[in-house]
Each structure stands twice: as C-alpha cells, then as structure tokens.
C-alpha cells in the first residue's frame, strides 16, 4: 500500500514547521526521514496518521486522503509506534499490546482467543513475553519500546509509521527492532537520527532541514559528504565496516565557523525508489531540491487540538527584582540553591511554560518539552528564542543537556528517570542545572496532592527568579479563582462523580491525588477514594466495567489527549454503559490531560470546568 504527501505544509503558532513537502513512498518499501531535531520529521509523519492537520496539502494512503477515512478504517491501514508516552495509569504490558487489536474488533467487543494468540506471539517475538503481567509505566525505556513494537505488529496493517523507534534502546535491539519492522514486506516510514541504520534498513531516505525537503533517494547516493554537512552540520567519511564490509558513515563535529559555512543542498526531488538487491544495478544519483509525531493503536484516532484556556493577559517579560544573596528553596525533600537568577530555563510541559510566562519570565525560557505537536505560546513564539525538544515524551539526556539549561521545571519526577534515558537530577546538577519538580508531583506527595500546591510552586518560582511581587499577585489570582468556585458551589448538593481515563477497552479510575482533590473543590463526591485498597499505593487504578456499573456515578469526568480521544471516549461510554446515570443524562465532562498535570495554571481551569459540569446552574 503506497503512501504520499502532496505539497504538505504545517504552520504552528505562526511558524512554518513543514514547508510544501511532496513525497511518494511505493508499496512495500522503507523510507527513512532524516534531519536534526526540530526539522519537521515527526510533524510530517503526524499528518499521515491524523495527529496533525496540514495547513495545506494532502497526506494519502493507497490514494485516499487520510482525513476522508473514519478512524477505525485508518487504524486498519496504518499502525504507529510514536515517541514514548508518559502515560502513568497502571495498564499492564499485555493490555497495552492488546490495544493494537481494537481497530479489528466490532464496537467495543471482547478480545477473542485469536487476539490473545497474536499478543502472545508478538510479545515473544520482541522479547517481552516475560513482562506481560508487569505495569507498562514501570518499565525501562527500552522495555517500553519493545512493548510498543508488539502493539504495532499485532495491529496487522500494511503501513507502519515509526517515529524515532530506536530511542532508549541498546545497540543490539536497535538492530533487532529495525529488522523486525522492515523485513515483513510492509510500507514503512520511520524517523531516524542514525544515518547508518538508514543505510542498513531503508530503501530510500528523505532529508529534512528547517521543514523543507532537501533530498530524497537511495541512501548510498543521497547521504554523501556534502549532504551530511549541509543537513546535519557534521563532517563525514564513508568507510568500509571492518566486520561486515558494508559502507559505514563516520562523522565528526565541525568547527563553529564551518557549520555556518555549510552549503545548502539544491535539486529537484524524485519518488522514493524500490529496494535493490546486490545483483540489481544501483540506482542513479539521488535527486535533490531546495523547495519546499494512546492512544487507540498509538494515537491513530487522536488529533492535536489545544483546549482554549482562560485568564487575564500577561506580559512576556516582567522586571526582575534584585536577586541579592543566593536563593534557597525546598523541593521534594531536597534543598535547591540558586546563586543567580536562571537565564536558561526548560519547561518540561507547555503547562510549565505557561507558568513561567505568567510570572513574566518568557525571555528566560529556552526550550519546552512534551508539546504533543502543539505550538509554543504566543509570548514564546514572538520572542523566537525557545525551541521544542520533544512531542510525546521527555527529551533524551543528550537533547536536554544540549540546550545547556540552568533550570529544568517539571510536573513530576518521571521526567528525570535516568534509567529511561532521560537526564537525571544528579546529571543535571553536574551540568550546572537545578531540577525543580512541581509540589503536587513530588513522589511522596503524588497521592495526597491538592490544587493549592500550585501556590507553593508560584511562591518558589517567584523566589528563584527574583519576582516575589509578581508571584504574590499571581498567587492572589489563583486563590481568587478557587475561592470563586467554592462560593458558587457552597451549600449545593454534591453529585457522585467518577473520574476516568479510557484507553481502548481499558478503564482507569482516579481515587487519590490532585485530580481527586479537584473533584472535591468543584463540589463533587468521588465514588473512589484514597481509602479504597486499589488507591493505597497509586493515585489511579484499572477498574473492571462491573465496578463502574456498581458505582453508577451521576457524573463522569474523563481526561483526554485531544478532541479525537474525547470523542472516542464519549462513544465508548455511550456504547458500553448506556445504563449509567451519567450516560443517560449526558453528564460527561471532558478535561484536557495537560490541565491535570501537577504545577500548571491548567489546574485552575480544570477545577472551573469540572465545577461547571457538576453544577451548571451555578455557572
């Protein structure tokens, strides 16, 4: 099944991320997308599986505009192994892999014996059978990639999309994964950083730079020294591999003046060629041009719509008060000392970016992570000094350290898990950066967190940046928002509420932590609580359909990744649980998952939105 992009452009926040890309991938061939971070590889792929809508142009599979296909049909044609998700809900490895079978099931039916056989075979094939009963969230980065590959394989589609699939993998499994994915006769599109993996496994490569397609063709022809210098800013030599005798690309860093002098690649672009055996003639010189990244089966039914926020306008930059002596704050049982006001802050989610912008520190933000394909805030975009490091998961250690931060502001401690391939707190400290975790996201606080923990973060960030006055004003606004909600719901009857996250056929409930407290503040009575055994160790737990039916909440609050996931969840609840009071009375309240991340202004938006859903007459 062939894939094509026809004059595809993507504009985010006024910036052209992908610029007029046209490219065809013949059926049964493997295309590698290459280019530096931020060049548009993941964004281009996301237009294919409808996680990002093109500003112009069309992405097609087997000749059909992907936006003309319903979600289930698209999921039967394309399977996606996206960059790692930060999903915290305790879904087992087996349940995660089983999500790949959802597009082939009728409605929200049960898993068949044949489905289970496929899961068993796939987990064995990727070397993850021994992990089947473990929780996915507790795996290492490499183990997660194995499971996600298994989920992709059991989806049994003719097209595979692999977005940086070798992240966090040891060298052996990098080769194994690429071999498993590319040896099945499928059409494969993969975003890669390793040029040698591309030359080993890809029939063709396409080089992107600043959103523009620079070259496409057979890797042996396209990846010459000039192209690598222009596209990646490194010097290179093609040598013979001492073990295999195959061509090997050796690279070395360019001097700074050489980077600026690197020439651009320029020539017309041709369709990606078919794979050639050693006995076939080599393809002609690759042609070039100077024209122009779950959840259902890795997000095939998900888009990328940002729910609109509210609140007063803020200035991009606020005057910094005199820093004076070193500032010391307490954070998650650690003492952090700042000898100077941070000048290179990294926000690990857009929510942390928003907090720093509201404190008037937009000019101190040099990067943002886990953007989910969303544009930078207007304040950051207008300054033009911040970059986005990752879309779906935390950036790798090398990527984060590469922007030389002096402060990294994160919603939880997960983003600093060194064994996942992320930069650990000690590693950041050794590099001259402090790691700050939102108070509600501290490990010891995660299950007992409250919305008001946000006030501690505002106070701490105000002290760190020397803007105590601005922080006091912002904290007053936050208290005013919460007090306003409390006044409106005071004295009203509390409806029973279940807060859920639905992924495929798996239902996770919230019974503790900041989201539990949001229900309380909004004037609801959660049907699950920290007193329940299931929530004694973790703020969420997978529940059975029978448990939800027995609880029969009057209102269901559910968190969503985007609009498509919201609709899929509504459809699931209406189809599977028509007998529930919340469903019968259409009291289903959707909340953006970003707004429940600890330490974000979105926590206040979520409380207001939940309260309005529980008590519509009061708002």
C-alpha positions as CSV (number, residue, x, y, z in Angstrom):
1,X,0.0,0.0,0.0
2,X,1.6,3.2,-1.1
3,X,1.8,6.5,0.9
4,X,2.2,10.0,-0.5
5,X,2.4,13.6,0.7
6,X,1.3,16.2,-1.7
7,X,2.5,19.8,-1.1
8,X,2.1,19.3,2.7
9,X,2.7,22.3,4.9
10,X,2.1,22.7,8.6
11,X,2.1,26.0,10.4
12,X,2.0,26.2,14.2
13,X,1.9,29.5,16.2
14,X,2.7,31.4,13.0
15,X,5.8,29.4,12.3
16,X,6.1,27.1,9.3
17,X,7.2,23.7,10.7
18,X,6.8,21.8,7.4
19,X,7.0,23.6,4.2
20,X,5.4,22.3,1.0
21,X,6.7,18.7,1.1
22,X,5.8,16.3,-1.7
23,X,7.0,12.7,-1.4
24,X,5.8,9.3,-2.5
25,X,6.6,6.0,-0.8
26,X,5.9,3.0,-3.0
27,X,4.2,0.0,-1.6
28,X,6.4,-2.4,0.3
29,X,9.4,0.0,0.6
30,X,11.1,1.5,3.6
31,X,11.6,5.3,3.8
32,X,13.8,6.9,6.4
33,X,13.2,10.5,7.4
34,X,16.4,12.1,8.5
35,X,17.3,15.5,9.8
36,X,18.3,17.4,13.0
37,X,15.9,17.9,15.9
38,X,13.1,20.3,15.1
39,X,13.4,19.8,11.3
40,X,9.8,18.6,11.0
41,X,10.2,14.8,10.7
42,X,7.6,13.9,13.4
43,X,5.2,16.7,12.4
44,X,5.2,15.4,8.8
45,X,4.5,11.8,10.0
46,X,1.7,13.1,12.3
47,X,-0.1,14.4,9.2
48,X,-0.3,10.9,7.9
49,X,-2.0,9.4,11.0
50,X,-4.1,12.5,11.5
51,X,-2.5,13.7,14.7
52,X,-1.7,16.9,13.0
53,X,-3.9,18.6,10.3
54,X,-1.9,20.1,7.5
55,X,-2.2,23.8,6.9
56,X,-2.3,23.0,3.2
57,X,-1.7,19.9,1.1
58,X,-2.8,16.3,1.5
59,X,-1.4,13.1,3.0
60,X,-2.7,10.0,1.3
61,X,-2.6,6.2,1.9
62,X,-3.4,4.0,-1.1
63,X,-4.6,7.1,-2.9
64,X,-7.2,8.1,-0.2
65,X,-6.9,11.4,1.7
66,X,-6.4,10.2,5.3
67,X,-8.8,12.8,6.5
68,X,-11.6,11.2,4.5
69,X,-11.3,7.9,6.3
70,X,-13.0,7.1,9.5
71,X,-10.8,6.4,12.5
72,X,-11.2,2.7,12.5
73,X,-10.5,2.3,8.8
74,X,-7.4,4.4,9.1
75,X,-6.3,2.3,12.0
76,X,-6.6,-0.8,9.9
77,X,-4.3,0.7,7.3
78,X,-1.7,2.5,9.4
79,X,-0.1,1.4,12.7
80,X,2.0,3.9,14.6
81,X,4.9,3.5,17.0
82,X,5.1,7.0,18.3
83,X,7.7,8.6,20.6
84,X,7.3,7.3,24.1
85,X,4.2,8.3,26.1
86,X,4.4,9.5,29.7
87,X,1.2,7.6,30.4
88,X,1.1,6.9,34.2
89,X,-2.0,4.8,34.5
90,X,-1.2,1.2,35.6
91,X,-2.0,-0.7,32.4
92,X,-0.2,-4.0,32.1
93,X,2.1,-4.8,29.3
94,X,-0.4,-7.3,27.9
95,X,-3.2,-4.8,28.0
96,X,-1.0,-2.2,26.2
97,X,-0.2,-4.7,23.5
98,X,-3.9,-5.7,23.1
99,X,-4.7,-2.1,22.2
100,X,-3.4,-3.0,18.7
101,X,-6.4,-5.2,18.2
102,X,-9.0,-2.6,18.9
103,X,-9.4,-1.5,15.2
104,X,-10.3,-5.1,14.3
105,X,-12.9,-5.5,17.0
106,X,-16.6,-4.8,16.5
107,X,-17.7,-1.8,18.6
108,X,-16.0,-2.3,21.9
109,X,-16.3,-6.1,22.0
110,X,-14.3,-8.5,24.0
111,X,-10.8,-9.8,23.0
112,X,-11.0,-13.1,21.1
113,X,-8.8,-16.2,21.6
114,X,-7.2,-15.4,18.2
115,X,-6.4,-11.9,19.6
116,X,-4.7,-13.4,22.6
117,X,-2.7,-15.8,20.4
118,X,-1.4,-12.8,18.4
119,X,-0.4,-11.0,21.6
120,X,1.5,-14.0,22.9
121,X,3.3,-14.4,19.6
122,X,4.2,-10.7,19.3
123,X,5.5,-10.4,22.9
124,X,7.7,-13.4,22.3
125,X,8.9,-12.0,19.0
126,X,10.1,-8.8,20.6
127,X,11.5,-10.4,23.7
128,X,8.9,-9.1,26.1
129,X,6.8,-12.2,27.0
130,X,8.3,-12.2,30.5
131,X,7.0,-8.7,31.0
132,X,3.3,-9.5,30.2
133,X,1.9,-9.0,33.7
134,X,4.0,-6.0,34.7
135,X,2.7,-2.5,34.5
136,X,3.8,-0.6,31.4
137,X,4.6,2.6,33.3
138,X,7.2,0.8,35.4
139,X,9.3,-0.5,32.5
140,X,12.5,0.9,31.3
141,X,12.6,3.0,28.2
142,X,13.9,0.1,26.1
143,X,11.4,-2.3,27.5
144,X,8.6,0.1,26.7
145,X,9.8,0.3,23.1
146,X,9.6,-3.5,22.8
147,X,6.0,-3.5,24.0
148,X,5.0,-0.6,21.7
149,X,6.5,-2.5,18.8
150,X,4.5,-5.6,19.7
151,X,1.4,-3.4,19.8
152,X,2.2,-2.1,16.4
153,X,2.8,-5.6,14.9
154,X,-0.5,-7.1,16.2
155,X,-2.4,-4.3,14.6
156,X,-1.6,-6.1,11.3
157,X,-1.6,-3.1,9.0
158,X,0.0,-2.7,5.6
159,X,1.7,0.6,6.6
160,X,3.9,1.2,9.6
161,X,4.9,4.6,11.0
162,X,7.9,4.5,13.4
163,X,8.7,7.8,15.0
164,X,12.3,7.7,16.3
165,X,11.8,4.0,17.3
166,X,15.3,3.4,18.5
167,X,15.2,5.9,21.3
168,X,16.4,4.5,24.6
169,X,17.4,1.1,23.0
170,X,20.6,-0.7,23.4
171,X,22.6,-1.3,20.2
172,X,21.5,-4.9,19.8
173,X,17.8,-4.2,20.0
174,X,18.1,-1.2,17.7
175,X,19.2,-3.6,15.0
176,X,16.6,-6.2,16.0
177,X,13.7,-3.7,16.1
178,X,14.6,-2.3,12.7
179,X,14.9,-5.8,11.3
180,X,11.6,-6.9,12.7
181,X,9.8,-3.8,11.3
182,X,11.4,-3.7,7.9
183,X,11.5,-7.4,6.9
184,X,7.8,-8.0,6.6
185,X,7.2,-6.6,3.2
186,X,5.2,-3.6,4.6
187,X,5.3,0.0,3.7
188,X,7.4,1.6,6.4
189,X,8.0,5.3,7.2
190,X,10.5,5.9,10.0
191,X,12.1,9.0,11.5
192,X,15.7,8.3,12.4
193,X,18.8,10.1,13.7
194,X,21.2,7.3,12.9
195,X,22.4,7.5,9.3
196,X,23.9,4.1,9.5
197,X,20.6,2.5,10.5
198,X,19.1,4.3,7.5
199,X,21.7,2.9,5.1
200,X,21.3,-0.6,6.6
201,X,17.5,-0.8,6.5
202,X,16.0,1.8,4.3
203,X,15.3,1.6,0.6
204,X,15.3,5.4,0.4
205,X,15.9,8.4,2.7
206,X,14.4,11.9,2.7
207,X,16.5,14.6,4.4
208,X,14.6,17.5,6.0
209,X,16.1,20.7,7.1
210,X,14.0,23.6,8.7
211,X,10.8,21.9,7.5
212,X,11.9,21.7,3.9
213,X,12.7,18.6,1.9
214,X,16.3,18.8,0.9
215,X,16.9,15.5,-0.8
216,X,15.3,12.1,-1.4
217,X,16.7,8.9,-2.9
218,X,18.8,5.8,-2.2
219,X,20.8,6.3,1.0
220,X,24.1,5.4,-0.7
221,X,23.6,8.3,-3.1
222,X,21.8,10.9,-1.0
223,X,24.0,10.7,2.1
224,X,27.2,12.0,0.6
225,X,29.6,14.2,2.4
226,X,28.1,17.5,1.1
227,X,24.6,16.5,2.0
228,X,25.5,15.4,5.5
229,X,27.5,18.6,6.1
230,X,24.5,20.7,4.9
231,X,21.8,18.7,6.7
232,X,23.4,17.8,10.0
233,X,26.4,20.2,10.4
234,X,28.9,17.4,10.7
235,X,31.8,16.3,8.6
236,X,31.7,12.7,7.4
237,X,33.6,10.0,5.6
238,X,32.2,6.8,4.0
239,X,34.4,3.8,5.1
240,X,34.2,0.1,4.9
241,X,32.8,-1.6,8.0
242,X,35.6,-3.8,9.4
243,X,33.2,-6.7,10.3
244,X,30.6,-6.7,7.5
245,X,32.4,-5.0,4.7
246,X,29.3,-2.7,4.2
247,X,29.6,1.1,3.8
248,X,29.8,2.9,7.2
249,X,29.3,6.6,7.7
250,X,31.8,8.0,10.2
251,X,31.1,11.5,11.4
252,X,33.0,14.3,13.2
253,X,31.9,17.6,14.7
254,X,32.5,20.6,12.5
255,X,34.3,23.7,13.8
256,X,31.8,26.5,14.5
257,X,32.8,28.6,11.5
258,X,32.4,25.5,9.3
259,X,28.9,25.0,10.5
260,X,27.9,28.5,9.3
261,X,29.6,27.9,6.0
262,X,27.9,24.6,5.2
263,X,26.3,24.8,1.8
264,X,22.6,24.1,1.1
265,X,21.5,21.1,-0.9
266,X,19.6,22.0,-4.0
267,X,18.0,19.9,-6.8
268,X,14.6,18.5,-7.7
269,X,13.0,15.6,-5.8
270,X,12.0,12.2,-7.1
271,X,9.8,9.4,-5.8
272,X,11.4,7.1,-3.3
273,X,12.9,4.1,-5.1
274,X,12.3,0.4,-4.6
275,X,14.8,-1.7,-2.7
276,X,17.6,-3.1,-4.9
277,X,19.3,-6.4,-4.3
278,X,23.1,-6.8,-4.6
279,X,22.5,-8.3,-8.1
280,X,20.5,-5.4,-9.4
281,X,22.0,-2.3,-10.9
282,X,22.5,0.5,-8.4
283,X,20.0,3.4,-8.6
284,X,21.0,6.6,-10.3
285,X,22.2,9.6,-8.4
286,X,19.6,10.6,-5.8
287,X,17.9,13.8,-6.8
288,X,17.6,16.9,-4.5
289,X,15.6,20.0,-4.1
290,X,15.5,23.4,-2.4
291,X,11.7,23.7,-2.2
292,X,9.8,23.0,-0.1
293,X,4.7,12.5,15.9
294,X,-2.7,6.4,23.1
295,X,-3.9,6.2,22.1
296,X,-6.1,4.0,20.1
297,X,-3.4,1.9,18.4
298,X,-0.7,4.5,19.1
299,X,-2.9,7.5,18.5
300,X,-4.5,6.8,15.1
301,X,-7.8,8.3,16.3
302,X,-6.2,11.2,18.1
303,X,-5.7,14.7,16.7
304,X,-3.9,17.5,18.5
305,X,-6.4,20.2,19.4
306,X,-5.5,22.5,22.3
307,X,-8.4,23.3,24.5
308,X,-8.7,27.1,24.9
309,X,-7.6,28.5,28.2
310,X,-8.9,31.4,30.2
311,X,-7.4,34.1,32.4
312,X,-6.0,37.6,32.1
313,X,-3.4,38.6,29.6
314,X,0.2,38.6,30.9
315,X,3.3,40.4,29.7
316,X,6.1,38.5,28.1
317,X,8.7,39.9,30.4
318,X,8.4,41.3,34.0
319,X,11.2,43.3,35.7
320,X,13.4,41.1,37.8
321,X,13.8,42.3,41.4
322,X,17.3,42.4,42.8
323,X,18.5,38.9,43.3
324,X,20.8,39.8,46.1
325,X,22.1,36.8,48.0
326,X,21.7,33.2,46.9
327,X,18.1,31.9,46.9
328,X,17.4,28.6,48.7
329,X,14.1,26.7,48.4
330,X,12.9,23.3,49.5
331,X,11.5,21.0,46.8
332,X,10.5,17.3,47.2
333,X,12.8,16.8,50.2
334,X,15.7,18.5,48.5
335,X,17.3,21.9,49.2
336,X,17.9,23.8,46.0
337,X,20.3,26.8,46.0
338,X,20.4,29.3,43.2
339,X,23.4,31.6,43.2
340,X,21.9,33.7,40.4
341,X,18.6,34.1,38.6
342,X,18.2,31.4,36.0
343,X,18.7,32.6,32.4
344,X,18.1,29.3,30.5
345,X,15.0,27.6,31.8
346,X,13.5,24.5,30.2
347,X,9.8,23.8,30.8
348,X,9.1,20.1,30.6
349,X,5.5,20.6,29.5
350,X,3.6,23.5,28.0
351,X,1.9,23.9,31.4
352,X,5.2,24.8,32.9
353,X,5.9,27.2,30.1
354,X,2.6,29.0,30.8
355,X,3.5,29.3,34.5
356,X,6.8,31.0,33.7
357,X,5.2,33.3,31.1
358,X,2.6,34.3,33.7
359,X,5.4,35.2,36.0
360,X,6.9,37.4,33.3
361,X,9.8,35.1,32.6
362,X,9.2,34.3,28.9
363,X,12.6,35.6,28.0
364,X,14.2,33.1,30.3
365,X,12.6,30.1,28.6
366,X,15.0,28.5,26.1
367,X,13.1,25.2,25.5
368,X,9.9,23.3,26.1
369,X,9.3,19.5,26.0
370,X,6.3,17.2,25.6
371,X,4.5,19.6,23.3
372,X,2.2,16.9,21.8
373,X,2.6,18.8,18.5
374,X,1.2,22.0,19.8
375,X,2.7,25.4,19.1
376,X,4.6,27.5,21.6
377,X,2.6,30.1,23.4
378,X,2.3,33.4,21.5
379,X,4.6,35.0,24.1
380,X,7.4,32.5,23.5
381,X,6.8,32.3,19.7
382,X,7.0,36.1,19.4
383,X,10.4,36.1,21.2
384,X,11.7,33.4,18.9
385,X,14.3,32.2,21.5
386,X,12.6,29.0,22.7
387,X,12.6,25.6,20.9
388,X,10.6,22.5,21.4
389,X,12.7,19.4,22.4
390,X,10.1,16.6,22.2
391,X,6.5,16.0,21.4
392,X,5.2,12.9,23.2
393,X,7.8,12.0,25.9
394,X,10.6,13.7,27.8
395,X,13.6,14.5,25.8
396,X,16.7,12.3,25.9
397,X,19.6,13.1,28.2
398,X,21.6,14.3,25.2
399,X,18.9,16.6,23.8
400,X,18.1,18.2,27.2
401,X,21.7,18.8,28.1
402,X,22.3,20.1,24.6
403,X,20.4,23.3,25.3
404,X,22.6,24.0,28.4
405,X,19.8,24.7,30.9
406,X,20.4,26.2,34.3
407,X,16.8,25.3,35.5
408,X,14.5,22.4,34.4
409,X,10.9,22.8,35.6
410,X,8.9,19.6,35.5
411,X,5.5,18.4,36.6
412,X,6.7,15.1,38.1
413,X,9.9,13.2,38.9
414,X,9.3,10.8,36.0
415,X,11.0,13.3,33.6
416,X,14.2,12.8,35.5
417,X,14.4,9.0,35.4
418,X,17.9,8.3,34.3
419,X,17.3,4.6,33.5
420,X,14.8,5.7,30.9
421,X,17.4,7.6,29.0
422,X,16.4,10.9,30.5
423,X,18.8,13.3,32.3
424,X,18.8,12.5,36.0
425,X,18.7,15.1,38.7
426,X,22.3,14.5,39.6
427,X,23.4,14.6,36.0
428,X,21.7,17.9,35.6
429,X,23.3,19.3,38.7
430,X,26.7,18.2,37.4
431,X,26.0,20.1,34.3
432,X,25.1,23.3,36.3
433,X,21.3,22.9,36.2
434,X,18.8,22.6,39.0
435,X,15.8,20.3,38.6
436,X,12.5,21.6,40.1
437,X,9.5,19.3,40.4
438,X,6.0,20.6,40.9
439,X,4.9,20.2,44.5
440,X,1.9,18.1,43.6
441,X,4.2,15.9,41.5
442,X,6.7,15.0,44.3
443,X,6.8,11.2,44.8
444,X,5.8,11.5,48.4
445,X,3.0,13.9,47.6
446,X,1.6,12.4,44.4
447,X,-1.3,10.5,46.1
448,X,-2.2,13.3,48.6
449,X,-1.7,16.3,46.4
450,X,-4.1,19.3,46.4
451,X,-4.8,22.0,43.9
452,X,-3.4,24.6,46.3
453,X,0.0,23.0,46.0
454,X,0.2,25.2,42.9
455,X,0.6,28.2,45.3
456,X,3.8,26.7,46.6
457,X,5.2,26.5,43.1
458,X,4.3,30.1,42.3
459,X,6.0,31.2,45.5
460,X,9.1,29.1,44.8
461,X,9.4,30.3,41.2
462,X,8.9,33.9,42.3
463,X,11.8,33.5,44.7
464,X,14.0,31.7,42.2
465,X,13.5,34.4,39.5
466,X,13.5,37.3,42.0
467,X,10.0,38.4,41.1
468,X,8.3,37.9,44.5
469,X,5.9,40.8,43.8
470,X,4.7,39.2,40.5
471,X,4.4,35.9,42.2
472,X,2.3,37.3,45.0
473,X,-0.1,38.9,42.5
474,X,-0.3,35.6,40.6
475,X,-0.9,33.6,43.8
476,X,-3.7,36.1,44.7
477,X,-5.3,35.5,41.3
478,X,-5.1,31.7,41.8
479,X,-6.7,32.0,45.3
480,X,-9.4,34.2,43.9
481,X,-10.3,31.6,41.2
482,X,-10.5,28.8,43.8
483,X,-12.5,31.0,46.2
484,X,-14.9,31.9,43.5
485,X,-15.6,28.2,42.7
486,X,-16.0,27.5,46.4
487,X,-18.5,30.3,46.8
488,X,-20.6,29.2,43.8
489,X,-20.9,25.5,44.9
490,X,-21.2,26.2,48.6
491,X,-24.4,24.6,50.0
492,X,-25.2,22.7,46.8
493,X,-25.9,19.0,46.8
494,X,-22.8,17.1,45.8
495,X,-23.3,14.8,42.8
496,X,-21.4,11.5,42.8
497,X,-18.5,11.5,40.4
498,X,-16.1,9.1,38.8
499,X,-13.0,10.4,37.1
500,X,-11.7,8.1,34.4
501,X,-9.2,7.7,31.7
502,X,-10.2,5.4,28.9
503,X,-7.6,3.8,26.6
504,X,-9.1,1.2,24.2
505,X,-11.1,-1.1,26.3
506,X,-9.1,-0.3,29.5
507,X,-10.7,1.9,32.1
508,X,-8.5,3.6,34.7
509,X,-10.1,5.5,37.6
510,X,-8.7,8.2,39.8
511,X,-9.0,7.7,43.5
512,X,-6.3,10.0,45.0
513,X,-4.0,12.9,44.3
514,X,-4.6,16.3,42.7
515,X,-7.4,15.1,40.4
516,X,-9.3,13.6,43.3
517,X,-8.9,17.0,45.1
518,X,-10.2,18.8,42.0
519,X,-13.5,16.9,42.3
520,X,-13.7,17.9,46.0
521,X,-13.0,21.6,45.3
522,X,-15.5,21.6,42.4
523,X,-18.3,20.4,44.7
524,X,-18.5,16.7,43.8
525,X,-18.3,13.4,45.8
526,X,-15.8,11.0,44.2
527,X,-17.1,7.4,44.1
528,X,-13.4,6.3,44.5
529,X,-11.2,7.4,47.4
530,X,-7.8,7.0,48.9
531,X,-9.4,4.7,51.5
532,X,-10.0,2.2,48.8
533,X,-7.3,-0.5,48.7
534,X,-6.8,-0.1,44.9
535,X,-5.6,3.5,45.5
536,X,-3.5,2.9,48.6
537,X,-0.2,3.0,46.6
538,X,-1.1,4.9,43.5
539,X,-3.5,7.7,42.6
540,X,-5.1,5.7,39.7
541,X,-6.1,2.1,39.2
542,X,-7.5,0.0,36.3
543,X,-11.1,-1.0,37.1
544,X,-13.5,-3.5,35.6
545,X,-16.7,-2.5,33.8
546,X,-18.6,-4.2,36.5
547,X,-17.1,-1.9,39.1
548,X,-18.1,1.2,37.2
549,X,-21.6,-0.1,36.8
550,X,-21.8,-0.9,40.5
551,X,-20.7,2.7,41.4
552,X,-23.2,4.2,38.9
553,X,-21.9,7.8,39.2
554,X,-24.2,10.7,38.4
555,X,-21.3,12.5,36.6
556,X,-18.3,11.1,34.8
557,X,-15.3,13.3,34.4
558,X,-12.7,12.0,31.9
559,X,-9.3,13.2,30.8
560,X,-8.5,13.4,27.1
561,X,-5.4,13.8,25.0
562,X,-7.2,15.7,22.3
563,X,-10.6,16.1,20.6
564,X,-10.5,12.8,18.8
565,X,-9.7,11.0,22.0
566,X,-12.6,12.9,23.7
567,X,-15.0,11.7,21.0
568,X,-13.7,8.1,21.2
569,X,-14.2,8.1,25.0
570,X,-17.7,9.5,24.7
571,X,-18.6,6.9,22.1
572,X,-17.1,4.1,24.3
573,X,-19.1,5.2,27.4
574,X,-22.4,5.6,25.5
575,X,-22.0,2.2,23.7
576,X,-20.7,0.2,26.6
577,X,-22.5,1.8,29.6
578,X,-25.9,3.2,28.4
579,X,-27.4,2.2,31.8
580,X,-25.3,4.5,33.8
581,X,-27.0,7.7,35.2
582,X,-24.1,9.8,33.9
583,X,-24.5,8.5,30.4
584,X,-28.3,8.5,30.4
585,X,-28.4,12.2,31.5
586,X,-25.4,13.1,29.2
587,X,-23.3,14.3,32.2
588,X,-19.9,13.6,30.7
589,X,-17.3,16.2,31.4
590,X,-14.1,16.2,29.3
591,X,-10.9,17.7,30.8
592,X,-7.6,18.2,28.9
593,X,-5.0,15.9,30.2
594,X,-2.5,18.8,30.2
595,X,-4.7,20.6,32.7
596,X,-4.4,17.9,35.4
597,X,-0.6,17.8,35.2
598,X,0.8,19.0,38.6
599,X,2.0,22.5,38.9
600,X,0.2,24.2,36.0
601,X,-2.3,27.0,35.7
602,X,-4.4,24.5,33.9
603,X,-5.3,23.0,37.3
604,X,-7.4,26.1,37.9
605,X,-9.1,25.8,34.5
606,X,-9.8,22.2,35.2
607,X,-11.5,23.0,38.6
608,X,-13.7,25.6,37.0
609,X,-14.6,23.3,34.1
610,X,-15.4,20.4,36.4
611,X,-17.5,22.6,38.7
612,X,-19.5,24.0,35.7
613,X,-20.1,20.4,34.7
614,X,-21.3,19.3,38.2
615,X,-23.3,22.5,38.9
616,X,-24.3,24.0,35.5
617,X,-26.9,26.3,37.1
618,X,-24.3,27.9,39.3
619,X,-22.0,29.0,36.4
